[in-house]
Amino acid sequence: MQSYRRIGGYAVLAVILCVLCVNSIAFFRSLDRLMEASKNVAHTQQTRDLLAAFMMAVLNAETGQRGYLMTSDSQYLAPYH
């Protein structure tokens, strides 16, 4: 009878260890996906910032060109160059 209890205790321990291993694997996979998503978000933000800076430079060049055409003052062409 005691050998059955001992075997049952080992079985419970083995099940608990298996559950902990599966839980750890799931946690690390989830953490890996979270890190990858974080890198993607950072890249997207960097790309968005670069596009915004580019659009601002184009807007300033257009405004400078317009100012030069209206006034013939070459100082307005500084953003254009």
C-alpha positions in Angstrom: 0.0 0.0 0.0 2.8 2.4 0.8 4.5 1.8 -2.5 1.3 2.9 -4.3 1.3 6.1 -2.2 4.9 6.7 -3.0 4.3 6.1 -6.7 1.2 8.4 -6.6 3.3 11.1 -4.9 5.9 10.9 -7.6 3.3 11.0 -10.3 1.8 14.2 -8.7 5.3 15.7 -8.5 6.0 14.8 -12.2 2.7 16.4 -13.3 3.5 19.5 -11.3 7.0 19.7 -12.9 5.5 19.2 -16.4 3.0 21.9 -15.8 5.8 24.3 -14.6 7.9 23.4 -17.7 5.0 24.0 -20.1 4.2 27.3 -18.3 7.8 28.4 -18.5 8.0 27.7 -22.2 4.7 29.5 -22.9 6.0 32.5 -20.8 9.3 32.7 -22.7 7.6 32.4 -26.1 5.2 35.2 -25.1 8.0 37.3 -23.9 9.9 36.8 -27.2 6.8 37.8 -29.2 6.5 40.9 -26.9 10.1 41.9 -27.6 9.6 41.4 -31.3 6.5 43.6 -31.3 8.3 46.2 -29.3 11.0 46.3 -31.9 8.4 46.7 -34.6 6.7 49.6 -32.8 10.1 51.3 -32.3 10.9 50.9 -36.0 7.5 52.2 -37.0 7.9 55.3 -34.8 11.3 56.0 -36.2 10.0 55.7 -39.7 7.1 58.0 -38.9 9.4 60.6 -37.4 11.7 60.5 -40.4 8.7 60.9 -42.8 7.4 63.9 -40.7 10.8 65.5 -40.8 11.0 65.0 -44.6 7.5 66.4 -45.1 8.4 69.5 -42.9 11.6 70.0 -45.1 9.5 69.8 -48.3 6.9 72.2 -46.8 9.6 74.7 -45.9 11.2 74.5 -49.3 7.9 75.1 -51.0 7.2 78.0 -48.7 10.6 79.5 -49.3 10.2 79.1 -53.1 6.8 80.8 -52.9 8.3 83.7 -50.8 11.1 84.1 -53.4 8.6 84.2 -56.3 6.4 86.7 -54.6 9.2 89.1 -53.4 12.4 88.2 -55.4 14.3 88.2 -52.1 16.9 85.4 -52.2 16.8 84.9 -48.4 13.6 82.9 -48.9 15.5 80.3 -50.9 17.6 79.2 -47.9 15.2 76.3 -47.0 15.0 75.4 -50.6 18.7 74.8 -50.9 
